[in-house]
């Protein structure tokens, strides 16, 4: 693996996000969009998690990733 890294073959990008605009599963893309919509409306994280039957850490992760993406688009 070290040799592959040196040659630029192994990038080590990690796993693809389960929830997001590019998620493989259509249902998870819909959940992602629902979380973003509810956050923008000012709903509480706990309530969003209960309504969508996902964990609070998942909601926080989606929120964090969305904010990071949003900051990048505002910077350019």
PQR file with spaces between the fields and no chain letter, atoms N, CA, C, O and H, PARSE charges and radii, in Angstrom:
ATOM       1  N    UNK     1       0.822   -1.182    0.000 -0.4000 1.5000
ATOM       2  CA   UNK     1       0.000    0.000    0.000 -0.0000 2.0000
ATOM       3  C    UNK     1       0.875    1.258    0.000  0.5500 1.7000
ATOM       4  O    UNK     1       0.541    2.242   -0.660 -0.5500 1.4000
ATOM       5  N    UNK     2       1.977    1.232    0.726 -0.4000 1.5000
ATOM       6  CA   UNK     2       2.872    2.390    0.765 -0.0000 2.0000
ATOM       7  C    UNK     2       3.423    2.702   -0.623  0.5500 1.7000
ATOM       8  O    UNK     2       3.523    3.866   -1.013 -0.5500 1.4000
ATOM       9  H    UNK     2       2.248    0.433    1.262  0.4000 1.0000
ATOM      10  N    UNK     3       3.778    1.656   -1.360 -0.4000 1.5000
ATOM      11  CA   UNK     3       4.311    1.847   -2.710 -0.0000 2.0000
ATOM      12  C    UNK     3       3.234    2.454   -3.605  0.5500 1.7000
ATOM      13  O    UNK     3       3.516    3.342   -4.409 -0.5500 1.4000
ATOM      14  H    UNK     3       3.697    0.712   -1.043  0.4000 1.0000
ATOM      15  N    UNK     4       2.003    1.973   -3.463 -0.4000 1.5000
ATOM      16  CA   UNK     4       0.897    2.499   -4.261 -0.0000 2.0000
ATOM      17  C    UNK     4       0.654    3.973   -3.943  0.5500 1.7000
ATOM      18  O    UNK     4       0.393    4.767   -4.847 -0.5500 1.4000
ATOM      19  H    UNK     4       1.774    1.251   -2.810  0.4000 1.0000
ATOM      20  N    UNK     5       0.739    4.346   -2.660 -0.4000 1.5000
ATOM      21  CA   UNK     5       0.560    5.748   -2.271 -0.0000 2.0000
ATOM      22  C    UNK     5       1.630    6.626   -2.909  0.5500 1.7000
ATOM      23  O    UNK     5       1.341    7.717   -3.402 -0.5500 1.4000
ATOM      24  H    UNK     5       0.951    3.702   -1.925  0.4000 1.0000
ATOM      25  N    UNK     6       2.874    6.137   -2.895 -0.4000 1.5000
ATOM      26  CA   UNK     6       3.973    6.905   -3.478 -0.0000 2.0000
ATOM      27  C    UNK     6       3.781    7.094   -4.975  0.5500 1.7000
ATOM      28  O    UNK     6       4.153    8.126   -5.533 -0.5500 1.4000
ATOM      29  H    UNK     6       3.109    5.252   -2.495  0.4000 1.0000
ATOM      30  N    UNK     7       3.199    6.093   -5.617 -0.4000 1.5000
ATOM      31  CA   UNK     7       2.967    6.166   -7.060 -0.0000 2.0000
ATOM      32  C    UNK     7       1.671    6.902   -7.398  0.5500 1.7000
ATOM      33  O    UNK     7       1.367    7.110   -8.573 -0.5500 1.4000
ATOM      34  H    UNK     7       2.896    5.255   -5.164  0.4000 1.0000
ATOM      35  N    UNK     8       0.914    7.293   -6.387 -0.4000 1.5000
ATOM      36  CA   UNK     8      -0.308    8.039   -6.624 -0.0000 2.0000
ATOM      37  C    UNK     8      -1.508    7.196   -7.015  0.5500 1.7000
ATOM      38  O    UNK     8      -2.525    7.732   -7.455 -0.5500 1.4000
ATOM      39  H    UNK     8       1.161    7.123   -5.433  0.4000 1.0000
ATOM      40  N    UNK     9      -1.401    5.881   -6.861 -0.4000 1.5000
ATOM      41  CA   UNK     9      -2.488    4.985   -7.240 -0.0000 2.0000
ATOM      42  C    UNK     9      -3.541    4.938   -6.141  0.5500 1.7000
ATOM      43  O    UNK     9      -4.740    4.935   -6.422 -0.5500 1.4000
ATOM      44  H    UNK     9      -0.575    5.446   -6.503  0.4000 1.0000
ATOM      45  N    UNK    10      -3.102    4.903   -4.918 -0.4000 1.5000
ATOM      46  CA   UNK    10      -4.012    4.794   -3.774 -0.0000 2.0000
ATOM      47  C    UNK    10      -4.222    6.174   -3.176  0.5500 1.7000
ATOM      48  O    UNK    10      -3.303    6.743   -2.587 -0.5500 1.4000
ATOM      49  H    UNK    10      -2.128    4.906   -4.689  0.4000 1.0000
ATOM      50  N    UNK    11      -5.426    6.715   -3.322 -0.4000 1.5000
ATOM      51  CA   UNK    11      -5.696    8.070   -2.837 -0.0000 2.0000
ATOM      52  C    UNK    11      -6.197    8.066   -1.402  0.5500 1.7000
ATOM      53  O    UNK    11      -6.033    9.062   -0.698 -0.5500 1.4000
ATOM      54  H    UNK    11      -6.172    6.252   -3.801  0.4000 1.0000
ATOM      55  N    UNK    12      -6.807    6.968   -0.945 -0.4000 1.5000
ATOM      56  CA   UNK    12      -7.311    6.894    0.416 -0.0000 2.0000
ATOM      57  C    UNK    12      -8.425    7.878    0.696  0.5500 1.7000
ATOM      58  O    UNK    12      -8.439    8.509    1.753 -0.5500 1.4000
ATOM      59  H    UNK    12      -6.940    6.159   -1.516  0.4000 1.0000
ATOM      60  N    UNK    13      -9.352    8.021   -0.223 -0.4000 1.5000
ATOM      61  CA   UNK    13     -10.415    9.001   -0.100 -0.0000 2.0000
ATOM      62  C    UNK    13     -11.491    8.592    0.893  0.5500 1.7000
ATOM      63  O    UNK    13     -12.267    9.434    1.346 -0.5500 1.4000
ATOM      64  H    UNK    13      -9.340    7.508   -1.081  0.4000 1.0000
ATOM      65  N    UNK    14     -11.547    7.336    1.231 -0.4000 1.5000
ATOM      66  CA   UNK    14     -12.530    6.889    2.207 -0.0000 2.0000
ATOM      67  C    UNK    14     -13.852    6.505    1.583  0.5500 1.7000
ATOM      68  O    UNK    14     -14.009    6.446    0.364 -0.5500 1.4000
ATOM      69  H    UNK    14     -10.917    6.652    0.864  0.4000 1.0000
ATOM      70  N    UNK    15     -14.778    6.253    2.455 -0.4000 1.5000
ATOM      71  CA   UNK    15     -16.091    5.800    2.041 -0.0000 2.0000
ATOM      72  C    UNK    15     -16.937    6.970    1.550  0.5500 1.7000
ATOM      73  O    UNK    15     -16.805    8.101    2.019 -0.5500 1.4000
ATOM      74  H    UNK    15     -14.650    6.302    3.445  0.4000 1.0000
ATOM      75  N    UNK    16     -17.787    6.670    0.615 -0.4000 1.5000
ATOM      76  CA   UNK    16     -18.729    7.649    0.095 -0.0000 2.0000
ATOM      77  C    UNK    16     -19.788    7.960    1.158  0.5500 1.7000
ATOM      78  O    UNK    16     -20.242    7.043    1.842 -0.5500 1.4000
ATOM      79  H    UNK    16     -17.894    5.752    0.234  0.4000 1.0000
ATOM      80  N    UNK    17     -20.189    9.207    1.317 -0.4000 1.5000
ATOM      81  CA   UNK    17     -21.211    9.524    2.319 -0.0000 2.0000
ATOM      82  C    UNK    17     -22.531    8.824    2.027  0.5500 1.7000
ATOM      83  O    UNK    17     -22.968    8.760    0.878 -0.5500 1.4000
ATOM      84  H    UNK    17     -19.820    9.953    0.761  0.4000 1.0000
ATOM      85  N    UNK    18     -23.165    8.297    3.075 -0.4000 1.5000
ATOM      86  CA   UNK    18     -24.434    7.587    2.897 -0.0000 2.0000
ATOM      87  C    UNK    18     -25.550    8.569    2.568  0.5500 1.7000
ATOM      88  O    UNK    18     -26.406    8.285    1.730 -0.5500 1.4000
ATOM      89  H    UNK    18     -22.810    8.349    4.009  0.4000 1.0000
ATOM      90  N    UNK    19     -25.540    9.739    3.235 -0.4000 1.5000
ATOM      91  CA   UNK    19     -26.563   10.747    3.011 -0.0000 2.0000
ATOM      92  C    UNK    19     -25.928   11.932    2.308  0.5500 1.7000
ATOM      93  O    UNK    19     -24.834   12.365    2.671 -0.5500 1.4000
ATOM      94  H    UNK    19     -24.845    9.969    3.915  0.4000 1.0000
ATOM      95  N    UNK    20     -26.609   12.453    1.309 -0.4000 1.5000
ATOM      96  CA   UNK    20     -26.096   13.610    0.586 -0.0000 2.0000
ATOM      97  C    UNK    20     -26.774   13.740   -0.756  0.5500 1.7000
ATOM      98  O    UNK    20     -27.604   12.912   -1.132 -0.5500 1.4000
ATOM      99  H    UNK    20     -27.498   12.101    1.014  0.4000 1.0000
ATOM     100  N    UNK    21     -26.418   14.775   -1.469 -0.4000 1.5000
ATOM     101  CA   UNK    21     -27.024   15.001   -2.783 -0.0000 2.0000
ATOM     102  C    UNK    21     -26.570   13.961   -3.800  0.5500 1.7000
ATOM     103  O    UNK    21     -27.258   13.722   -4.792 -0.5500 1.4000
ATOM     104  H    UNK    21     -25.743   15.447   -1.164  0.4000 1.0000
ATOM     105  N    UNK    22     -25.414   13.341   -3.560 -0.4000 1.5000
ATOM     106  CA   UNK    22     -24.889   12.331   -4.485 -0.0000 2.0000
ATOM     107  C    UNK    22     -25.008   10.917   -3.933  0.5500 1.7000
ATOM     108  O    UNK    22     -24.338   10.007   -4.422 -0.5500 1.4000
ATOM     109  H    UNK    22     -24.855   13.535   -2.754  0.4000 1.0000
ATOM     110  N    UNK    23     -25.843   10.717   -2.931 -0.4000 1.5000
ATOM     111  CA   UNK    23     -25.985    9.392   -2.325 -0.0000 2.0000
ATOM     112  C    UNK    23     -26.514    8.398   -3.356  0.5500 1.7000
ATOM     113  O    UNK    23     -27.328    8.737   -4.216 -0.5500 1.4000
ATOM     114  H    UNK    23     -26.387   11.456   -2.533  0.4000 1.0000
ATOM     115  N    UNK    24     -26.038    7.193   -3.247 -0.4000 1.5000
ATOM     116  CA   UNK    24     -26.427    6.146   -4.182 -0.0000 2.0000
ATOM     117  C    UNK    24     -27.906    5.773   -4.027  0.5500 1.7000
ATOM     118  O    UNK    24     -28.605    5.548   -5.015 -0.5500 1.4000
ATOM     119  H    UNK    24     -25.377    6.918   -2.549  0.4000 1.0000
ATOM     120  N    UNK    25     -28.364    5.712   -2.791 -0.4000 1.5000
ATOM     121  CA   UNK    25     -29.730    5.326   -2.476 -0.0000 2.0000
ATOM     122  C    UNK    25     -30.656    6.546   -2.569  0.5500 1.7000
ATOM     123  O    UNK    25     -30.412    7.561   -1.917 -0.5500 1.4000
ATOM     124  H    UNK    25     -27.796    5.895   -1.989  0.4000 1.0000
ATOM     125  N    UNK    26     -31.696    6.447   -3.362 -0.4000 1.5000
ATOM     126  CA   UNK    26     -32.636    7.558   -3.565 -0.0000 2.0000
ATOM     127  C    UNK    26     -33.289    7.986   -2.257  0.5500 1.7000
ATOM     128  O    UNK    26     -33.464    9.179   -2.012 -0.5500 1.4000
ATOM     129  H    UNK    26     -31.894    5.622   -3.891  0.4000 1.0000
ATOM     130  N    UNK    27     -33.650    7.021   -1.415 -0.4000 1.5000
ATOM     131  CA   UNK    27     -34.298    7.314   -0.140 -0.0000 2.0000
ATOM     132  C    UNK    27     -33.389    8.165    0.749  0.5500 1.7000
ATOM     133  O    UNK    27     -33.861    9.078    1.427 -0.5500 1.4000
ATOM     134  H    UNK    27     -33.508    6.051   -1.614  0.4000 1.0000
ATOM     135  N    UNK    28     -32.107    7.872    0.748 -0.4000 1.5000
ATOM     136  CA   UNK    28     -31.171    8.628    1.576 -0.0000 2.0000
ATOM     137  C    UNK    28     -30.965   10.042    1.033  0.5500 1.7000
ATOM     138  O    UNK    28     -30.718   10.970    1.803 -0.5500 1.4000
ATOM     139  H    UNK    28     -31.723    7.130    0.198  0.4000 1.0000
ATOM     140  N    UNK    29     -31.065   10.211   -0.278 -0.4000 1.5000
ATOM     141  CA   UNK    29     -31.015   11.562   -0.844 -0.0000 2.0000
ATOM     142  C    UNK    29     -32.218   12.368   -0.384  0.5500 1.7000
ATOM     143  O    UNK    29     -32.100   13.554   -0.076 -0.5500 1.4000
ATOM     144  H    UNK    29     -31.266    9.457   -0.904  0.4000 1.0000
ATOM     145  N    UNK    30     -33.391   11.712   -0.338 -0.4000 1.5000
ATOM     146  CA   UNK    30     -34.601   12.384    0.118 -0.0000 2.0000
ATOM     147  C    UNK    30     -34.517   12.743    1.605  0.5500 1.7000
ATOM     148  O    UNK    30     -34.949   13.822    2.011 -0.5500 1.4000
ATOM     149  H    UNK    30     -33.487   10.749   -0.588  0.4000 1.0000
ATOM     150  N    UNK    31     -33.964   11.845    2.408 -0.4000 1.5000
ATOM     151  CA   UNK    31     -33.779   12.118    3.834 -0.0000 2.0000
ATOM     152  C    UNK    31     -32.840   13.306    4.011  0.5500 1.7000
ATOM     153  O    UNK    31     -33.101   14.186    4.831 -0.5500 1.4000
ATOM     154  H    UNK    31     -33.613   10.968    2.078  0.4000 1.0000
ATOM     155  N    UNK    32     -31.762   13.335    3.255 -0.4000 1.5000
ATOM     156  CA   UNK    32     -30.811   14.439    3.313 -0.0000 2.0000
ATOM     157  C    UNK    32     -31.513   15.765    3.033  0.5500 1.7000
ATOM     158  O    UNK    32     -31.346   16.735    3.773 -0.5500 1.4000
ATOM     159  H    UNK    32     -31.551   12.620    2.589  0.4000 1.0000
ATOM     160  N    UNK    33     -32.296   15.798    1.964 -0.4000 1.5000
ATOM     161  CA   UNK    33     -32.988   17.036    1.599 -0.0000 2.0000
ATOM     162  C    UNK    33     -34.010   17.432    2.660  0.5500 1.7000
ATOM     163  O    UNK    33     -34.183   18.617    2.946 -0.5500 1.4000
ATOM     164  H    UNK    33     -32.432   15.011    1.363  0.4000 1.0000
ATOM     165  N    UNK    34     -34.685   16.445    3.242 -0.4000 1.5000
ATOM     166  CA   UNK    34     -35.653   16.726    4.309 -0.0000 2.0000
ATOM     167  C    UNK    34     -34.968   17.320    5.524  0.5500 1.7000
ATOM     168  O    UNK    34     -35.482   18.259    6.131 -0.5500 1.4000
ATOM     169  H    UNK    34     -34.545   15.483    3.009  0.4000 1.0000
ATOM     170  N    UNK    35     -33.811   16.780    5.884 -0.4000 1.5000
ATOM     171  CA   UNK    35     -33.062   17.303    7.029 -0.0000 2.0000
ATOM     172  C    UNK    35     -32.681   18.756    6.770  0.5500 1.7000
ATOM     173  O    UNK    35     -32.849   19.602    7.649 -0.5500 1.4000
ATOM     174  H    UNK    35     -33.393   16.017    5.390  0.4000 1.0000
ATOM     175  N    UNK    36     -32.177   19.055    5.590 -0.4000 1.5000
ATOM     176  CA   UNK    36     -31.764   20.418    5.254 -0.0000 2.0000
ATOM     177  C    UNK    36     -32.969   21.361    5.308  0.5500 1.7000
ATOM     178  O    UNK    36     -32.874   22.459    5.856 -0.5500 1.4000
ATOM     179  H    UNK    36     -32.040   18.368    4.877  0.4000 1.0000
ATOM     180  N    UNK    37     -34.099   20.935    4.739 -0.4000 1.5000
ATOM     181  CA   UNK    37     -35.304   21.765    4.752 -0.0000 2.0000
ATOM     182  C    UNK    37     -35.755   22.064    6.178  0.5500 1.7000
ATOM     183  O    UNK    37     -36.076   23.206    6.508 -0.5500 1.4000
ATOM     184  H    UNK    37     -34.176   20.043    4.293  0.4000 1.0000
ATOM     185  N    UNK    38     -35.778   21.041    7.017 -0.4000 1.5000
ATOM     186  CA   UNK    38     -36.224   21.205    8.396 -0.0000 2.0000
ATOM     187  C    UNK    38     -35.248   22.069    9.203  0.5500 1.7000
ATOM     188  O    UNK    38     -35.674   22.868   10.037 -0.5500 1.4000
ATOM     189  H    UNK    38     -35.517   20.113    6.749  0.4000 1.0000
ATOM     190  N    UNK    39     -33.951   21.914    8.959 -0.4000 1.5000
ATOM     191  CA   UNK    39     -32.969   22.764    9.639 -0.0000 2.0000
ATOM     192  C    UNK    39     -33.157   24.227    9.245  0.5500 1.7000
ATOM     193  O    UNK    39     -33.075   25.122   10.087 -0.5500 1.4000
ATOM     194  H    UNK    39     -33.605   21.266    8.281  0.4000 1.0000
ATOM     195  N    UNK    40     -33.410   24.460    7.962 -0.4000 1.5000
ATOM     196  CA   UNK    40     -33.614   25.829    7.485 -0.0000 2.0000
ATOM     197  C    UNK    40     -34.880   26.453    8.056  0.5500 1.7000
ATOM     198  O    UNK    40     -34.979   27.674    8.178 -0.5500 1.4000
ATOM     199  H    UNK    40     -33.477   23.733    7.278  0.4000 1.0000
ATOM     200  N    UNK    41     -35.847   25.609    8.404 -0.4000 1.5000
ATOM     201  CA   UNK    41     -37.090   26.107    9.010 -0.0000 2.0000
ATOM     202  C    UNK    41     -36.937   26.311   10.510  0.5500 1.7000
ATOM     203  O    UNK    41     -37.848   26.817   11.164 -0.5500 1.4000
ATOM     204  H    UNK    41     -35.767   24.617    8.305  0.4000 1.0000
ATOM     205  N    UNK    42     -35.779   25.917   11.064 -0.4000 1.5000
ATOM     206  CA   UNK    42     -35.511   26.143   12.471 -0.0000 2.0000
ATOM     207  C    UNK    42     -35.976   25.043   13.410  0.5500 1.7000
ATOM     208  O    UNK    42     -36.079   25.263   14.617 -0.5500 1.4000
ATOM     209  H    UNK    42     -35.038   25.506   10.532  0.4000 1.0000
ATOM     210  N    UNK    43     -36.257   23.865   12.876 -0.4000 1.5000
ATOM     211  CA   UNK    43     -36.672   22.752   13.734 -0.0000 2.0000
ATOM     212  C    UNK    43     -35.505   22.242   14.566  0.5500 1.7000
ATOM     213  O    UNK    43     -34.347   22.343   14.163 -0.5500 1.4000
ATOM     214  H    UNK    43     -36.173   23.686   11.896  0.4000 1.0000
ATOM     215  N    UNK    44     -35.825   21.699   15.721 -0.4000 1.5000
ATOM     216  CA   UNK    44     -34.806   21.163   16.622 -0.0000 2.0000
ATOM     217  C    UNK    44     -34.226   19.864   16.067  0.5500 1.7000
ATOM     218  O    UNK    44     -34.918   19.084   15.412 -0.5500 1.4000
ATOM     219  H    UNK    44     -36.766   21.617   16.049  0.4000 1.0000
ATOM     220  N    UNK    45     -32.951   19.654   16.343 -0.4000 1.5000
ATOM     221  CA   UNK    45     -32.244   18.458   15.863 -0.0000 2.0000
ATOM     222  C    UNK    45     -32.931   17.187   16.360  0.5500 1.7000
ATOM     223  O    UNK    45     -33.114   16.242   15.592 -0.5500 1.4000
ATOM     224  H    UNK    45     -32.389   20.288   16.874  0.4000 1.0000
ATOM     225  N    UNK    46     -33.310   17.157   17.625 -0.4000 1.5000
ATOM     226  CA   UNK    46     -33.958   15.972   18.191 -0.0000 2.0000
ATOM     227  C    UNK    46     -35.266   15.663   17.481  0.5500 1.7000
ATOM     228  O    UNK    46     -35.578   14.505   17.200 -0.5500 1.4000
ATOM     229  H    UNK    46     -33.162   17.924   18.249  0.4000 1.0000
ATOM     230  N    UNK    47     -36.025   16.708   17.195 -0.4000 1.5000
ATOM     231  CA   UNK    47     -37.314   16.510   16.515 -0.0000 2.0000
ATOM     232  C    UNK    47     -37.106   15.998   15.089  0.5500 1.7000
ATOM     233  O    UNK    47     -37.833   15.119   14.628 -0.5500 1.4000
ATOM     234  H    UNK    47     -35.772   17.648   17.423  0.4000 1.0000
ATOM     235  N    UNK    48     -36.128   16.542   14.408 -0.4000 1.5000
ATOM     236  CA   UNK    48     -35.832   16.086   13.041 -0.0000 2.0000
ATOM     237  C    UNK    48     -35.470   14.610   13.066  0.5500 1.7000
ATOM     238  O    UNK    48     -35.963   13.829   12.253 -0.5500 1.4000
ATOM     239  H    UNK    48     -35.538   17.256   14.782  0.4000 1.0000
ATOM     240  N    UNK    49     -34.607   14.232   14.000 -0.4000 1.5000
ATOM     241  CA   UNK    49     -34.175   12.836   14.095 -0.0000 2.0000
ATOM     242  C    UNK    49     -35.364   11.916   14.343  0.5500 1.7000
ATOM     243  O    UNK    49     -35.464   10.857   13.723 -0.5500 1.4000
ATOM     244  H    UNK    49     -34.206   14.867   14.661  0.4000 1.0000
ATOM     245  N    UNK    50     -36.263   12.304   15.236 -0.4000 1.5000
ATOM     246  CA   UNK    50     -37.439   11.473   15.524 -0.0000 2.0000
ATOM     247  C    UNK    50     -38.368   11.381   14.320  0.5500 1.7000
ATOM     248  O    UNK    50     -38.839   10.297   13.974 -0.5500 1.4000
ATOM     249  H    UNK    50     -36.183   13.164   15.740  0.4000 1.0000
ATOM     250  N    UNK    51     -38.630   12.520   13.683 -0.4000 1.5000
ATOM     251  CA   UNK    51     -39.544   12.542   12.539 -0.0000 2.0000
ATOM     252  C    UNK    51     -39.045   11.694   11.377  0.5500 1.7000
ATOM     253  O    UNK    51     -39.833   11.033   10.700 -0.5500 1.4000
ATOM     254  H    UNK    51     -38.248   13.400   13.964  0.4000 1.0000
ATOM     255  N    UNK    52     -37.748   11.713   11.149 -0.4000 1.5000
ATOM     256  CA   UNK    52     -37.182   10.999   10.001 -0.0000 2.0000
ATOM     257  C    UNK    52     -36.625    9.629   10.368  0.5500 1.7000
ATOM     258  O    UNK    52     -36.119    8.908    9.507 -0.5500 1.4000
ATOM     259  H    UNK    52     -37.108   12.250   11.699  0.4000 1.0000
ATOM     260  N    UNK    53     -36.719    9.272   11.644 -0.4000 1.5000
ATOM     261  CA   UNK    53     -36.249    7.976   12.133 -0.0000 2.0000
ATOM     262  C    UNK    53     -34.766    7.742   11.826  0.5500 1.7000
ATOM     263  O    UNK    53     -34.367    6.683   11.341 -0.5500 1.4000
ATOM     264  H    UNK    53     -37.130    9.857   12.343  0.4000 1.0000
ATOM     265  N    UNK    54     -33.963    8.777   12.129 -0.4000 1.5000
ATOM     266  CA   UNK    54     -32.519    8.669   12.019 -0.0000 2.0000
ATOM     267  C    UNK    54     -31.927    9.150   13.346  0.5500 1.7000
ATOM     268  O    UNK    54     -32.633    9.736   14.166 -0.5500 1.4000
ATOM     269  H    UNK    54     -34.287    9.637   12.523  0.4000 1.0000
ATOM     270  N    UNK    55     -30.647    8.904   13.554 -0.4000 1.5000
ATOM     271  CA   UNK    55     -30.027    9.288   14.818 -0.0000 2.0000
ATOM     272  C    UNK    55     -29.684   10.778   14.828  0.5500 1.7000
ATOM     273  O    UNK    55     -29.530   11.404   13.780 -0.5500 1.4000
ATOM     274  H    UNK    55     -30.073    8.427   12.888  0.4000 1.0000
ATOM     275  N    UNK    56     -29.568   11.328   16.038 -0.4000 1.5000
ATOM     276  CA   UNK    56     -29.157   12.727   16.184 -0.0000 2.0000
ATOM     277  C    UNK    56     -27.775   12.970   15.596  0.5500 1.7000
ATOM     278  O    UNK    56     -27.573   13.968   14.904 -0.5500 1.4000
ATOM     279  H    UNK    56     -29.693   10.819   16.890  0.4000 1.0000
ATOM     280  N    UNK    57     -26.802   12.068   15.860 -0.4000 1.5000
ATOM     281  CA   UNK    57     -25.487   12.289   15.239 -0.0000 2.0000
ATOM     282  C    UNK    57     -25.538   12.357   13.702  0.5500 1.7000
ATOM     283  O    UNK    57     -24.749   13.073   13.086 -0.5500 1.4000
ATOM     284  H    UNK    57     -26.966   11.258   16.422  0.4000 1.0000
ATOM     285  N    UNK    58     -26.457   11.617   13.094 -0.4000 1.5000
ATOM     286  CA   UNK    58     -26.607   11.669   11.640 -0.0000 2.0000
ATOM     287  C    UNK    58     -27.091   13.050   11.218  0.5500 1.7000
ATOM     288  O    UNK    58     -26.616   13.602   10.225 -0.5500 1.4000
ATOM     289  H    UNK    58     -27.098   11.035   13.594  0.4000 1.0000
ATOM     290  N    UNK    59     -28.029   13.604   11.968 -0.4000 1.5000
ATOM     291  CA   UNK    59     -28.533   14.947   11.662 -0.0000 2.0000
ATOM     292  C    UNK    59     -27.396   15.962   11.808  0.5500 1.7000
ATOM     293  O    UNK    59     -27.224   16.835   10.957 -0.5500 1.4000
ATOM     294  H    UNK    59     -28.414   13.155   12.775  0.4000 1.0000
ATOM     295  N    UNK    60     -26.622   15.843   12.891 -0.4000 1.5000
ATOM     296  CA   UNK    60     -25.494   16.749   13.087 -0.0000 2.0000
ATOM     297  C    UNK    60     -24.480   16.629   11.953  0.5500 1.7000
ATOM     298  O    UNK    60     -23.933   17.633   11.497 -0.5500 1.4000
ATOM     299  H    UNK    60     -26.761   15.135   13.582  0.4000 1.0000
ATOM     300  N    UNK    61     -24.231   15.408   11.501 -0.4000 1.5000
ATOM     301  CA   UNK    61     -23.271   15.186   10.425 -0.0000 2.0000
ATOM     302  C    UNK    61     -23.765   15.821    9.121  0.5500 1.7000
ATOM     303  O    UNK    61     -22.995   16.465    8.409 -0.5500 1.4000
ATOM     304  H    UNK    61     -24.676   14.593   11.872  0.4000 1.0000
ATOM     305  N    UNK    62     -25.045   15.638    8.815 -0.4000 1.5000
ATOM     306  CA   UNK    62     -25.620   16.245    7.615 -0.0000 2.0000
ATOM     307  C    UNK    62     -25.535   17.767    7.709  0.5500 1.7000
ATOM     308  O    UNK    62     -25.189   18.440    6.739 -0.5500 1.4000
ATOM     309  H    UNK    62     -25.671   15.114    9.393  0.4000 1.0000
ATOM     310  N    UNK    63     -25.852   18.297    8.882 -0.4000 1.5000
ATOM     311  CA   UNK    63     -25.791   19.744    9.092 -0.0000 2.0000
ATOM     312  C    UNK    63     -24.374   20.266    8.882  0.5500 1.7000
ATOM     313  O    UNK    63     -24.171   21.270    8.200 -0.5500 1.4000
ATOM     314  H    UNK    63     -26.133   17.750    9.671  0.4000 1.0000
ATOM     315  N    UNK    64     -23.398   19.582    9.469 -0.4000 1.5000
ATOM     316  CA   UNK    64     -22.001   19.993    9.351 -0.0000 2.0000
ATOM     317  C    UNK    64     -21.548   19.968    7.887  0.5500 1.7000
ATOM     318  O    UNK    64     -20.937   20.924    7.410 -0.5500 1.4000
ATOM     319  H    UNK    64     -23.563   18.766   10.023  0.4000 1.0000
ATOM     320  N    UNK    65     -21.843   18.888    7.185 -0.4000 1.5000
ATOM     321  CA   UNK    65     -21.430   18.757    5.790 -0.0000 2.0000
ATOM     322  C    UNK    65     -22.098   19.816    4.918  0.5500 1.7000
ATOM     323  O    UNK    65     -21.471   20.370    4.015 -0.5500 1.4000
ATOM     324  H    UNK    65     -22.339   18.111    7.573  0.4000 1.0000
ATOM     325  N    UNK    66     -23.370   20.094    5.191 -0.4000 1.5000
ATOM     326  CA   UNK    66     -24.082   21.121    4.431 -0.0000 2.0000
ATOM     327  C    UNK    66     -23.454   22.496    4.671  0.5500 1.7000
ATOM     328  O    UNK    66     -23.261   23.269    3.733 -0.5500 1.4000
ATOM     329  H    UNK    66     -23.879   19.643    5.924  0.4000 1.0000
ATOM     330  N    UNK    67     -23.139   22.792    5.926 -0.4000 1.5000
ATOM     331  CA   UNK    67     -22.513   24.078    6.248 -0.0000 2.0000
ATOM     332  C    UNK    67     -21.153   24.212    5.583  0.5500 1.7000
ATOM     333  O    UNK    67     -20.805   25.286    5.094 -0.5500 1.4000
ATOM     334  H    UNK    67     -23.296   22.164    6.689  0.4000 1.0000
ATOM     335  N    UNK    68     -20.380   23.128    5.559 -0.4000 1.5000
ATOM     336  CA   UNK    68     -19.070   23.159    4.906 -0.0000 2.0000
ATOM     337  C    UNK    68     -19.222   23.423    3.411  0.5500 1.7000
ATOM     338  O    UNK    68     -18.470   24.211    2.838 -0.5500 1.4000
ATOM     339  H    UNK    68     -20.663   22.255    5.956  0.4000 1.0000
ATOM     340  N    UNK    69     -20.183   22.774    2.787 -0.4000 1.5000
ATOM     341  CA   UNK    69     -20.441   22.951    1.365 -0.0000 2.0000
ATOM     342  C    UNK    69     -20.905   24.380    1.085  0.5500 1.7000
ATOM     343  O    UNK    69     -20.486   25.011    0.114 -0.5500 1.4000
ATOM     344  H    UNK    69     -20.794   22.134    3.253  0.4000 1.0000
ATOM     345  N    UNK    70     -21.776   24.867    1.955 -0.4000 1.5000
ATOM     346  CA   UNK    70     -22.339   26.206    1.799 -0.0000 2.0000
ATOM     347  C    UNK    70     -21.252   27.273    1.944  0.5500 1.7000
ATOM     348  O    UNK    70     -21.259   28.267    1.217 -0.5500 1.4000
ATOM     349  H    UNK    70     -22.116   24.354    2.743  0.4000 1.0000
ATOM     350  N    UNK    71     -20.327   27.075    2.869 -0.4000 1.5000
ATOM     351  CA   UNK    71     -19.221   28.021    3.056 -0.0000 2.0000
ATOM     352  C    UNK    71     -18.321   28.059    1.830  0.5500 1.7000
ATOM     353  O    UNK    71     -17.873   29.127    1.414 -0.5500 1.4000
ATOM     354  H    UNK    71     -20.321   26.268    3.459  0.4000 1.0000
ATOM     355  N    UNK    72     -18.056   26.886    1.252 -0.4000 1.5000
ATOM     356  CA   UNK    72     -17.208   26.827    0.061 -0.0000 2.0000
ATOM     357  C    UNK    72     -17.848   27.577   -1.098  0.5500 1.7000
ATOM     358  O    UNK    72     -17.162   28.290   -1.830 -0.5500 1.4000
ATOM     359  H    UNK    72     -18.419   26.019    1.590  0.4000 1.0000
ATOM     360  N    UNK    73     -19.165   27.421   -1.273 -0.4000 1.5000
ATOM     361  CA   UNK    73     -19.841   28.077   -2.389 -0.0000 2.0000
ATOM     362  C    UNK    73     -19.918   29.584   -2.181  0.5500 1.7000
ATOM     363  O    UNK    73     -19.931   30.338   -3.154 -0.5500 1.4000
ATOM     364  H    UNK    73     -19.723   26.842   -0.678  0.4000 1.0000
ATOM     365  N    UNK    74     -19.970   30.037   -0.924 -0.4000 1.5000
ATOM     366  CA   UNK    74     -19.991   31.474   -0.650 -0.0000 2.0000
ATOM     367  C    UNK    74     -18.612   32.103   -0.779  0.5500 1.7000
ATOM     368  O    UNK    74     -18.496   33.296   -1.058 -0.5500 1.4000
ATOM     369  H    UNK    74     -19.959   29.425   -0.134  0.4000 1.0000
ATOM     370  N    UNK    75     -17.562   31.302   -0.575 -0.4000 1.5000
ATOM     371  CA   UNK    75     -16.188   31.810   -0.643 -0.0000 2.0000
ATOM     372  C    UNK    75     -15.777   32.110   -2.081  0.5500 1.7000
ATOM     373  O    UNK    75     -14.948   32.987   -2.320 -0.5500 1.4000
ATOM     374  H    UNK    75     -17.657   30.333   -0.348  0.4000 1.0000
ATOM     375  N    UNK    76     -16.351   31.390   -3.032 -0.4000 1.5000
ATOM     376  CA   UNK    76     -15.952   31.599   -4.435 -0.0000 2.0000
ATOM     377  C    UNK    76     -16.871   32.505   -5.170  0.5500 1.7000
ATOM     378  O    UNK    76     -16.660   32.770   -6.354 -0.5500 1.4000
ATOM     379  H    UNK    76     -17.025   30.677   -2.838  0.4000 1.0000
